[in-house]
Amino acid sequence: MTTTDEILALPANAAPASLAAADADIARFDEAVIRGMTSDAVRVLRTLRETPTSAQAALPDSPAWRAWLSATAAIAGSAAGSTAGSTAGSTPAEDPTARFVVCAAATALGDDCAAAVAAGVRACALVAAGLANAPGWSVPTVSSVIGAGLAAGVMLTLPEVQLRHVLGICATQAAGLSVAGTDTAALQAGKAAFNAVEAARLARLGFTSSQEPLDGRRGLFALFNR
């Protein structure tokens, strides 16, 4: 089973091919965001933009809020909207949810983000594999907050000790039911992006978490695979 240490080692091992794939993921994400932002049919996005939610009121122009909006738009404005929120068995390669969430978190913190996206997408795949026996949960959504958190931490150039705390803060907020084809699919994916960016910023300020948030006795894998 994938360990927290394996996830933390990913940013240092980005291959040129993975960087090229990350650039392609970012381009697809940008296109999906544009479609989502201009679609009058996207009720969930209009609600997030026009309703003064607690998150919006507290953080009207924060990177975390931008990540939430862009991830929600990307999911709702693409074919991913019909499969986002699918359950165990889907991988980031089959369902773009995790890739879009990672891209939303990384791009909310800067433009030069291919390396961060590459590491984040790989982390999503590893976490998804560790959640293969989590029926009823949206594995792409649950895994995406971990990968997006790693990407956000890389964008903020956090040292490994703080990146570990990012993963822990993300893991304690990981969630997402199997709700494919509903507005909630886009909403929960967007919230995963928000949580990831927020976790990275909290860790930078000194917030701490479990040292083994994924593979510990009470970690993500143990709880979701019960």
N, C-alpha and C positions, 0 to 999 in steps of 0.2 A: 504494500500500500504506500502511496505517496506520503512523504513526510513534510513537515513544515520546513525543514532544512533544505529539502530538494526544491521547494518553491522559491526559497530565498536565494538559491544559487542560480536561478534562471537569468536574471539581468546580466550576469557576467558571461553568459554563454550564447549570446545572440549571433546566429550565423547569417551571412549575407543573404541567403535565400529567405530567411525568416523576416529580414528587414524589407525585402522587396514585397513579400506577401503582406506585411503590415501596411506598407504604402498603398497597396491595392485595397485592403480593408478600410483604410481611412477614406479613400476616394469613394468607395461604395457607401460608406456611412454618410459622407457629406451629401451625396446625391439623395439618399433616403431622407435626411433631415429636411432638405429643400422641399421634397414632395410632401412630407408631413406638415411642414409649416404653412404650405399654401393650400392644403386640403380643407374645405369647409366641412367635410364629413367627419373630421377627427374630433369627436366630442370631448374625449378625455384631454386632448391637448388644449382645446379652447378653454376648458375648465381650469386647467393648471395656469394658463396665461392670464385669465381674467378674474379668477376668484382669489381673494386675499387669504390664502392658506397660511397657517402658522409658519411654515417654512419660508414662504415668500415674504411675509411681513418681517420676519427676523433677518432674512438674508436676501434682500431684493436684487442684488447684483453680484452674488458670490459665485465662485467657481462651482461649488456644489449645486447651487440652484441651476446654473447654466447646464451642468451635466445632466440633471434631472430632465430639464426641458428637451435637450437635444436627443437624449436616449429615447424618451417617450415619442418624440416626433419621428425618429428613425424607425422605430418598431411599427408605429401606427401608419407610417407612410410607405411601407414596403410590404412585400409578400410575407415578411416575418410576422406580421400581425396575426396571420391565421394559424401560425404554428408556435409563436412565442407562448411560453407557459406550458409547453408540453412536458411530459413526465420522463421518468428514467428511461434511458436507452438512446435519447437524443444526444448528439455531441455538437460542439461548436462548428464543426465542419458541415453538419447537416442543418443546423438551426443557427441563423446569424445573430440570435439574441445576445449571446455572450460576447461576440466580436463587437457588436454595436455598443454594448455597455462599456466595454474596455475602451473603445474609441472615444466615447462620450466623456469618460473620466479623464483620459489623457489630454484630449484636445481642449478641455475646459481649463487646463493648466498651462498650455503653451502650444506652439506650432511644431517645434522640432521633437516629434513624439514617436517616431517609428520604432525606436529601440524599446520604449516603454510599452507600446502596443504589442510588439512581438513577444515580450516576456509575459505580458498579461494574458494574451490569447493562449499561450502555451500553458500557463497556470490554470486557466479555465479547463483546458482539456484534461489535465492531470487530476484536478479536483472532480470533474465530471466522472472520470473513470472510477474514482473512489466512492462515488454515490450511486453506483449501478444498481444497488438494492434498496432504493429509497422510493417505494411506490407512493403515488399520490402527490409527490413534490415535483415542481418544475426544476429539473436538474440544470438546464441552461441558466435559469435565473439564479438559483442558489450558488452555482459555481461562478457566475459572472461577478458577484460582489468581491470574491477573493481575487480573481484576476484583475479586476478593475482597481482594487485597492493596491495591489502590487504595482500596477502601471502608474497610479497616482503618486505612490511613494517614490518611484523612480523619477517621475517628473519633478518632484520636490527635492531630489538628490538626498534622500534620507539615508543615513548609515544603516547597516544591517540590524542593529539592535532596535532601531525605531521601525524599520520595515517589519520586523517580527511583531511589534505591537500593532502595526497597521492590520496585519492579517488577523490578529486576535480580535481587534475592534470590529473588523468586517465579519468575522465568523460568528460573533455573538449577535449580529444583526441579519445574518443570512436567512432568507425565507423566500417563499414563492410557491403557491399551490398550482396544481395543474389546471390552468384556466384558459387553454388555447381557444382562440377565436372570440375572446371577449375584450372589452375595454381594459379590464384589469390586467391583462397580459402586458400591454404597453406601460401601464401605470407602475406595475411592480418592477419591470425592467428599468424604468427611469429612476425609481427609488433606489434600486441597487447601485446605480451610478452615483446618485447623491450620497448614499452611505459610504461609498468607496472614497470619494473626494473628502468628505467630512472626516473619515477615519484617518486619512493621511495628514490632514491639517491638525487633528487632535494629537496624533503621535508626535508631530513636530513640536507641539507645545508641551510635551512631556507626559501625555496620557499613556497609561500602561495597560497590559492585558495578559492573558494566559501565555506562557512560554511555548506551549504545544497546542495551539488552537485547532489544529486539523486532526492530528493523530494521537492526541492525548486520550487518557481513559475517559474523560468527559468532553472530548473534542467533537468537532463537526462530524467526522466519519462515524464515530461510535454512536452518536445520537440519531443521525439521519438514517443509519442502516439498522436500527433496531427492528 
